[in-house]
């Protein structure tokens, strides 16, 4: 199990109680780099990748770089688990499978996560990313995380 730094643990508990996730995303370097945000959606969370020219992979279309989409989705799944697990732990990726369904244009991208199964050692999370309409995803992914040491 990866040890959680005290400031991260504090931000995690704060995010859980207030549903203000900005301090938590600010502590994760990759989330800061791509401008990732997270907001409360009832008892769940919605992850947001704001439109940003620095995330362009194909300037001709223009479209968001596939690696940025993949990183955003993986980070969303990990944060989702950290926010909603009983014990604060940093999950470790075992495998990640991503299907790109269409080009992600330079506009806000949203991701929603669903924990398919969470045991004591392994969790399986499905992630759907879309832009304009939820029923027209730009990508879908599945990730297995290791939760124990």
C-alpha positions in Angstrom: 0.0 0.0 0.0 1.4 3.4 -0.9 1.7 5.7 2.1 -0.4 8.8 1.9 1.3 12.1 2.8 -0.3 13.9 5.7 -1.3 17.0 3.5 -2.8 14.7 0.9 -4.7 12.7 3.6 -6.0 16.0 5.1 -7.1 17.3 1.6 -8.8 14.0 1.0 -10.8 14.1 4.2 -11.6 17.8 3.5 -12.8 17.0 0.0 -15.0 14.2 1.3 -16.7 16.3 4.0 -17.1 19.6 2.0 -17.4 18.1 -1.5 -14.9 20.8 -2.6 -12.3 18.8 -4.6 -10.1 21.7 -5.7 -7.5 21.3 -3.0 -7.2 17.6 -3.8 -6.7 18.1 -7.5 -4.2 20.8 -6.7 -2.0 18.3 -4.9 -1.7 15.9 -7.8 0.9 17.2 -10.3 -0.6 15.6 -13.4 -4.1 16.8 -12.6 -2.7 20.3 -12.2 -0.8 20.0 -15.5 -3.8 19.1 -17.6 -6.1 21.5 -15.6 -8.3 18.7 -14.3 -11.3 19.6 -12.1 -13.8 17.6 -10.1 -17.2 18.6 -8.9 -19.8 17.0 -6.7 -22.7 15.4 -8.6 -25.1 14.3 -5.8 -23.4 11.4 -4.0 -21.0 11.0 -6.9 -18.4 13.1 -8.7 -18.0 14.5 -12.2 -14.5 15.0 -13.5 -13.8 17.8 -16.0 -10.9 18.4 -18.4 -11.3 22.0 -19.4 -10.6 23.0 -23.0 -6.9 23.9 -23.1 -4.7 24.5 -26.2 -1.8 22.9 -24.4 -3.6 19.6 -24.6 -3.9 19.6 -28.4 -2.4 16.5 -30.0 -3.6 17.0 -33.6 -3.6 20.7 -34.5 -5.1 20.1 -37.9 -8.5 18.9 -36.5 -7.8 20.3 -33.7 -8.2 17.5 -31.2 -7.1 16.7 -27.7 -4.1 14.4 -27.5 -5.1 10.8 -26.9 -2.6 10.5 -24.0 -4.2 13.4 -22.3 -7.6 11.7 -22.6 -6.2 8.5 -21.3 -4.4 10.1 -18.4 -7.5 12.2 -17.5 -9.6 9.0 -17.5 -7.1 7.0 -15.4 -6.7 9.9 -13.0 -10.5 10.2 -12.7 -10.9 6.6 -11.8 -8.1 6.7 -9.2 -9.6 9.9 -7.6 -13.0 8.4 -7.7 -11.8 5.4 -5.7 -9.9 7.6 -3.2 -13.0 9.8 -2.6 -15.4 7.0 -2.1 -13.4 4.1 -0.5 -13.7 3.5 3.2 -10.0 3.8 4.0 -7.9 6.5 2.4 -5.5 4.7 0.1 -3.7 5.4 -3.1 -4.8 2.7 -5.6 -2.2 1.3 -8.0 -3.0 0.5 -11.6 -2.8 -3.1 -12.6 -4.2 -2.7 -16.1 -5.9 0.0 -18.1 -7.9 -0.6 -21.3 -9.1 2.3 -23.3 -11.3 2.6 -26.4 -11.2 5.8 -28.4 -14.6 6.2 -30.0 -14.3 9.6 -31.7 -12.0 12.7 -31.7 -12.2 14.9 -28.6 -12.3 18.4 -29.9 -10.9 21.4 -28.0 -13.8 21.8 -25.6 -14.6 20.7 -22.1 -14.5 16.9 -21.6 -16.3 15.2 -18.8 -15.8 11.8 -17.2 -18.0 9.7 -15.0 -16.8 6.6 -13.1 -18.6 3.6 -12.0 -17.1 1.0 -9.6 -18.0 -2.3 -11.0 -16.5 -4.3 -8.1 -14.4 -3.4 -5.1 -13.0 -6.1 -2.9 -10.4 -5.8 -0.2 -7.5 -6.0 -2.7 -8.8 -5.3 -6.2 -11.2 -2.7 -7.6 -12.6 -2.6 -11.2 -13.7 0.8 -12.4 -15.4 1.8 -15.7 -15.0 5.3 -17.0 -16.9 7.1 -19.7 -15.7 10.4 -21.2 -17.9 12.7 -23.3 -18.0 16.3 -24.5 -21.4 17.7 -25.6 -23.7 14.7 -24.9 -23.4 12.0 -22.4 -24.8 9.4 -24.9 -22.0 10.3 -27.4 -18.8 9.3 -25.6 -15.4 10.2 -27.0 -13.8 7.3 -25.0 -14.6 4.5 -22.7 -12.1 2.7 -20.4 -11.8 0.0 -17.8 -9.2 -0.1 -15.1 -8.2 -2.6 -12.4 -6.6 -1.2 -9.3 -4.6 -2.9 -6.6 -5.8 -1.6 -3.2 -3.5 -3.5 -0.8 0.2 -3.4 -0.2 
